[in-house]
Structures are given as C-alpha cells and as structure tokens.
Amino acid sequence: MNKRFLLALAGAIFFGLLAIWAARSYVSNKVSSDIAKTETNVIIAKTEIVRGTKIGPEHIVLERYPIRLLPEGAMVSKDTVIGRVAFTDVPARTLILSKQLAGLGSQPGLSGITAPGMRSVSVRVDEASGVAGFIAPETYVDVIAIMQPQLEGAKPVSKVILQKVKVLAGGQRTETKSDGKPALVNTVTLEVTPPQAEKLKLAEAEGRLQLSIRNGVDQIIEKTPGATKRDVLNDVALEHRSREGTRDGGPPPQKQAQAPPPITLNVNSNQPTSTTPTVRIISREKSIELIEGSKRTRVEMVP
C-alpha cells in the first residue's frame, strides 16, 4: 500500500476525530451555559433545624436549583443565613426561606422566635386546661377565663377573652406553694400583643384559664356572650327543684286543715246521762249542724 496514502488516511482520521471532539465540546459547553442560566445557588438544610436554633455552617449546604422552581424568599447565599435564628422548624433537605428566619441580631430562644411587636407570656395550665397534652408549639388556641365579676354577689362566669393565639412553647417551671414547698407546674407560652398580655395575666391571677385548640387556618373571630350557671342548665324549674329540702328552700308544705271535733252539749245536766237528750254541734265552714236525737237542724251563719 502506498505510504503517502496511509499518511493521508491517518491525517483524515485524526482531523475527523478532532472535529468530533470540538463539536462535542461546543455542544456540551453550550448546554452547560444554557443550564447555568436556568439555575441558581440555593441554601439547603443539611439536617433538621429546630426553631430557636442559631444556624451555623454545619446546618446548611449550597446546591444548584432550577430558577423556574425557586419559591419566593429562598435564601441563595450562605452569608445571609449563617448566624440567623430559625423562626420555625426547618426539615432536613429542604430549602431555607426568609420567613423561616428571625430578624438580624435575634438571639436564640424565645426572643428569637417571638414576632416583632408581640410578647411571649407563660401561663399555668393543668392537664385538662392544656387539652390533655395535645397543645404543641405552632398550634393556635382560644383562651377561656373562668372568674367572678366585680359586682357584689355575682357568681362565677366563663368568657373567651383571647382568640387565635399562637403557642410558642410548653414546659414546666417551679413555683412555691402556700406551705413554702416548691412544686412543678405545667406552663404554656403564648404569643400575644402587649394589651393582650395585661388581660391574660390578670385573668390568671383572678381566676382560672382554659385553652381550646382551634384550626390553624381558621381566621374567624367569634363574638361570644359568655356563660353563667343558668346558661349551662337552661332550666329554671330544675333550679327550684334543687332547692327542695334545703334550709332556704322556701316554706314547708302546708298541712291540710282538719275539721274541729264535734261539740257535744248536755241540755239538762241535772239528769242522768242515760236519759238526758243531747245536742251535738258540728261546724262546717259557714254553717252549723245541730243534732238532737234523731232530729238534725242546719243553721247558716251570716257574716
């Protein structure tokens, strides 16, 4: 075979492969460039971040994400995330959003998760008023106060005083009992406005508080009239019956009037009883009946 031909064939193969490589590189770079224009850097939670936690480099990772799928408020720079406090729980392998982060300079704990303009207030609850332990952070509740009004002689009433209140935390705290001994009490921390905080603490001091869980998406604020004992029973007759037999339950039942015993008169007391005629006088309301032997006489009394 001609040596010149072999060289020409080798050169053609080389330049052919070179052209293929160049074309492939161009297409690959073009595709990468197009993809780069449709993607951006985003901050992903490497592990679950519990609310109130100060975010550090170990909590996040930088990844690429399609711009067209990017949600509003997604964080795209590590510098804007590191050192911030998580306002809500952030699941692992999810995007970190601006609404999940507390304001700049916020400290870890309740101060970091309390919204601007709001206050965190803790109140005592028992198992019943805490809805048997089903109240968890991020749930919404209504607050019911059971207390005695200021009017003299008024009975206790119940009233919904706050609605759609966010629960920030639950826990226990130590209080001193009347005998001087410490005791653990359950508490729930609520996020309220300053005026609501005043009302809440007064109701706690003057009465008892009950919490009722509401749907988190329910925005309706009900206007309730409150409730008294009569509203609960709604039966006046039952209330009167409940007083029977008590000291102040009213006058005792009247006994049925009995007719006075008949009066027997001896007309002639000087004679023996066996032969003396007798007169019996029987009073019957507005008349008198005279009985003398077998003879009966009725006399009507004139008023």
C-alpha positions as CSV (number, residue, x, y, z in Angstrom):
1,M,0.0,0.0,0.0
2,N,1.2,3.5,-0.9
3,K,2.9,5.1,2.1
4,R,1.5,8.5,1.1
5,F,-2.0,7.1,1.1
6,L,-1.6,5.8,4.6
7,L,-0.4,9.2,5.8
8,A,-3.3,10.9,4.2
9,L,-5.8,8.4,5.7
10,A,-4.2,8.8,9.2
11,G,-4.4,12.6,8.9
12,A,-8.1,12.4,7.8
13,I,-9.0,10.2,10.8
14,F,-7.1,12.5,13.2
15,F,-8.8,15.6,11.9
16,G,-12.1,13.9,11.9
17,L,-11.8,12.9,15.5
18,L,-10.6,16.3,16.3
19,A,-13.7,17.8,14.7
20,I,-16.0,15.5,16.5
21,W,-14.3,16.4,19.9
22,A,-14.5,20.1,19.1
23,A,-18.2,19.8,18.2
24,R,-19.0,17.8,21.2
25,S,-17.2,20.2,23.5
26,Y,-19.0,23.1,21.9
27,V,-22.4,21.4,22.4
28,S,-21.6,20.4,25.9
29,N,-20.4,23.9,26.8
30,K,-23.5,25.4,25.2
31,V,-25.8,23.1,27.1
32,S,-24.0,23.8,30.4
33,S,-24.2,27.6,29.7
34,D,-27.9,27.3,29.0
35,I,-28.4,25.2,32.1
36,A,-26.4,27.7,34.2
37,K,-28.7,30.5,33.0
38,T,-31.8,28.5,34.3
39,E,-30.3,27.5,37.7
40,T,-29.1,29.4,40.7
41,N,-27.4,28.7,44.1
42,V,-29.7,28.0,47.0
43,I,-29.2,27.1,50.7
44,I,-30.5,23.7,51.7
45,A,-30.8,22.5,55.3
46,K,-28.3,19.7,55.7
47,T,-30.0,18.4,58.9
48,E,-33.2,19.3,60.7
49,I,-33.0,22.7,62.2
50,V,-35.2,23.2,65.4
51,R,-36.8,26.6,65.8
52,G,-34.9,28.9,68.1
53,T,-31.6,27.4,66.9
54,K,-28.7,29.7,65.7
55,I,-27.8,28.4,62.3
56,G,-24.1,27.6,61.7
57,P,-22.1,26.2,58.7
58,E,-22.8,22.7,59.9
59,H,-26.5,23.1,59.4
60,I,-26.6,24.1,55.7
61,V,-25.2,23.3,52.2
62,L,-25.0,25.2,48.9
63,E,-26.7,23.5,45.9
64,R,-28.0,24.4,42.4
65,Y,-31.7,24.7,41.9
66,P,-33.9,25.5,38.9
67,I,-34.8,29.1,38.8
68,R,-38.3,28.4,37.4
69,L,-39.0,26.3,40.5
70,L,-37.5,28.6,43.0
71,P,-40.0,29.6,45.7
72,E,-40.3,33.2,46.9
73,G,-38.0,34.1,49.7
74,A,-35.5,31.3,49.1
75,M,-32.0,32.1,50.5
76,V,-29.2,32.0,47.9
77,S,-26.2,33.0,50.0
78,K,-24.5,31.4,53.0
79,D,-23.6,34.8,54.4
80,T,-27.3,35.7,54.7
81,V,-28.1,32.6,56.6
82,I,-25.2,31.8,58.9
83,G,-25.7,33.4,62.4
84,R,-29.5,33.8,62.0
85,V,-32.0,32.1,64.3
86,A,-34.6,29.7,62.9
87,F,-38.1,31.1,63.4
88,T,-39.8,27.8,62.7
89,D,-38.7,24.2,62.4
90,V,-36.8,23.5,59.1
91,P,-36.9,19.9,57.9
92,A,-33.7,18.3,56.5
93,R,-33.0,18.5,52.8
94,T,-35.4,21.4,52.2
95,L,-34.9,25.0,51.0
96,I,-34.4,27.6,53.7
97,L,-36.8,30.5,53.2
98,S,-36.5,34.1,54.6
99,K,-39.8,33.7,56.5
100,Q,-38.2,30.8,58.5
101,L,-35.5,33.1,59.9
102,A,-35.8,35.6,62.7
103,G,-34.6,39.1,62.2
104,L,-31.0,40.1,62.1
105,G,-29.5,40.2,65.5
106,S,-32.1,38.0,67.2
107,Q,-30.9,35.8,69.9
108,P,-31.6,32.0,70.3
109,G,-34.6,31.0,72.3
110,L,-38.0,32.7,72.8
111,S,-36.7,36.2,72.0
112,G,-35.6,34.9,68.6
113,I,-38.9,33.2,67.7
114,T,-41.2,36.0,69.0
115,A,-42.6,38.1,66.2
116,P,-41.8,41.8,66.1
117,G,-44.4,43.8,68.1
118,M,-45.5,40.7,70.0
119,R,-44.8,39.4,73.5
120,S,-44.2,35.9,74.9
121,V,-46.2,35.2,78.0
122,S,-46.3,32.0,80.0
123,V,-49.4,30.9,81.9
124,R,-50.1,28.0,84.2
125,V,-52.2,25.1,82.9
126,D,-53.2,21.7,84.2
127,E,-53.7,18.6,82.2
128,A,-57.3,19.4,81.5
129,S,-56.8,23.1,80.6
130,G,-53.8,22.1,78.5
131,V,-56.2,19.9,76.4
132,A,-54.6,16.7,77.8
133,G,-51.1,17.5,76.4
134,F,-52.2,17.9,72.8
135,I,-51.1,21.6,72.7
136,A,-47.8,21.8,70.8
137,P,-45.7,24.7,69.6
138,E,-47.1,26.3,66.4
139,T,-50.7,25.4,67.3
140,Y,-53.4,28.1,67.8
141,V,-55.7,28.2,70.7
142,D,-58.5,30.3,72.2
143,V,-58.2,31.4,75.9
144,I,-61.2,31.0,78.2
145,A,-61.3,32.8,81.6
146,I,-63.4,31.5,84.5
147,M,-63.6,34.1,87.2
148,Q,-66.0,36.1,89.4
149,P,-67.2,39.5,88.1
150,Q,-66.6,42.7,90.2
151,L,-70.3,43.1,91.0
152,E,-71.2,42.2,94.6
153,G,-72.9,38.9,94.9
154,A,-72.1,37.9,91.3
155,K,-71.5,34.2,90.6
156,P,-68.5,32.9,88.5
157,V,-68.8,33.2,84.7
158,S,-66.8,31.9,81.8
159,K,-65.8,34.0,78.8
160,V,-63.5,33.7,75.7
161,I,-61.0,36.5,76.3
162,L,-58.5,35.8,73.5
163,Q,-58.8,34.1,70.1
164,K,-56.3,32.6,67.6
165,V,-53.3,32.9,69.9
166,K,-50.1,31.2,68.8
167,V,-48.4,28.7,71.1
168,L,-44.7,29.2,71.2
169,A,-43.6,26.6,73.7
170,G,-44.7,24.3,76.5
171,G,-42.8,23.2,79.6
172,Q,-42.6,23.3,83.4
173,R,-41.5,25.8,86.0
174,T,-41.0,25.7,89.7
175,E,-43.4,27.6,92.0
176,T,-43.6,27.9,95.8
177,K,-46.8,26.6,97.3
178,S,-48.6,28.1,100.3
179,D,-46.7,25.8,102.7
180,G,-43.4,27.0,101.4
181,K,-42.5,23.9,99.5
182,P,-41.5,24.1,95.8
183,A,-43.7,22.4,93.2
184,L,-43.5,21.9,89.4
185,V,-46.4,23.3,87.4
186,N,-47.1,22.9,83.7
187,T,-46.9,26.1,81.6
188,V,-47.7,27.2,78.1
189,T,-46.1,30.2,76.4
190,L,-48.3,32.2,74.2
191,E,-47.5,34.9,71.7
192,V,-49.8,37.9,72.4
193,T,-49.8,41.7,72.0
194,P,-48.9,43.9,75.0
195,P,-52.6,44.7,75.8
196,Q,-53.5,41.0,75.5
197,A,-50.6,40.2,77.9
198,E,-52.1,42.5,80.5
199,K,-55.6,40.9,80.2
200,L,-54.1,37.4,80.2
201,K,-52.1,37.8,83.4
202,L,-55.0,39.5,85.3
203,A,-57.3,36.6,84.3
204,E,-54.7,34.1,85.5
205,A,-54.4,35.9,88.9
206,E,-58.1,36.4,89.5
207,G,-59.5,33.1,88.2
208,R,-58.7,30.1,86.1
209,L,-57.7,29.7,82.5
210,Q,-58.7,27.0,80.0
211,L,-57.3,26.6,76.5
212,S,-59.2,25.3,73.4
213,I,-57.4,24.2,70.3
214,R,-58.6,25.7,67.0
215,N,-57.9,25.0,63.4
216,G,-54.7,26.7,62.3
217,V,-56.3,28.1,59.1
218,D,-59.5,29.3,60.7
219,Q,-59.4,33.1,60.6
220,I,-62.9,33.7,62.1
221,I,-63.0,35.6,65.4
222,E,-66.3,34.8,67.1
223,K,-68.1,37.3,69.4
224,T,-69.3,35.2,72.3
225,P,-71.7,36.3,75.1
226,G,-70.0,34.3,77.9
227,A,-71.8,31.8,80.1
228,T,-73.2,31.6,83.6
229,K,-74.6,28.7,85.6
230,R,-78.1,29.5,84.3
231,D,-76.9,29.4,80.7
232,V,-75.4,25.9,81.3
233,L,-78.5,24.4,82.9
234,N,-81.1,26.4,81.0
235,D,-83.9,25.1,83.2
236,V,-85.4,27.3,85.9
237,A,-87.8,24.6,87.1
238,L,-84.8,22.3,87.8
239,E,-83.1,25.1,89.8
240,H,-86.2,25.4,92.0
241,R,-86.4,21.6,92.5
242,S,-82.8,21.5,93.5
243,R,-83.7,23.8,96.5
244,E,-86.3,21.4,97.9
245,G,-85.3,20.1,101.3
246,T,-82.7,22.8,101.9
247,R,-82.7,25.3,104.7
248,D,-83.6,28.2,102.4
249,G,-85.6,26.2,100.0
250,G,-88.9,28.0,100.8
251,P,-91.7,27.5,103.4
252,P,-92.6,23.9,104.4
253,P,-95.6,22.4,102.6
254,Q,-98.9,23.4,104.4
255,K,-100.9,20.6,106.1
256,Q,-104.5,20.1,105.1
257,A,-106.9,21.8,107.5
258,Q,-108.8,19.4,109.7
259,A,-112.4,20.0,110.8
260,P,-112.7,20.7,114.6
261,P,-114.1,17.8,116.6
262,P,-117.8,17.9,117.2
263,I,-119.0,19.7,120.3
264,T,-121.5,17.8,122.5
265,L,-123.8,19.8,124.8
266,N,-125.8,18.3,127.6
267,V,-129.1,20.3,127.7
268,N,-130.1,19.1,131.2
269,S,-127.0,18.4,133.2
270,N,-129.1,17.6,136.4
271,Q,-130.5,14.4,134.9
272,P,-128.6,11.2,134.5
273,T,-126.7,10.9,131.3
274,S,-128.6,7.8,130.1
275,T,-131.9,9.7,130.0
276,T,-130.8,13.2,129.1
277,P,-131.2,14.4,125.5
278,T,-128.1,15.7,124.0
279,V,-127.4,18.3,121.3
280,R,-124.3,17.9,119.1
281,I,-123.0,21.0,117.3
282,I,-120.8,20.3,114.2
283,S,-119.2,23.3,112.5
284,R,-118.9,23.0,108.7
285,E,-117.3,26.2,107.5
286,K,-120.2,28.8,107.1
287,S,-122.9,26.6,108.7
288,I,-123.6,24.8,112.0
289,E,-125.5,21.5,112.2
290,L,-127.4,20.8,115.4
291,I,-128.2,17.1,116.2
292,E,-130.8,16.4,118.9
293,G,-131.5,12.7,119.0
294,S,-132.8,11.8,115.5
295,K,-133.5,15.4,114.7
296,R,-131.0,17.4,112.6
297,T,-131.1,21.1,112.1
298,R,-128.6,23.2,109.9
299,V,-128.1,26.9,110.8
300,E,-126.4,29.1,108.2
301,M,-124.0,31.7,109.6
302,V,-124.5,35.2,108.4
303,P,-121.2,37.2,108.1
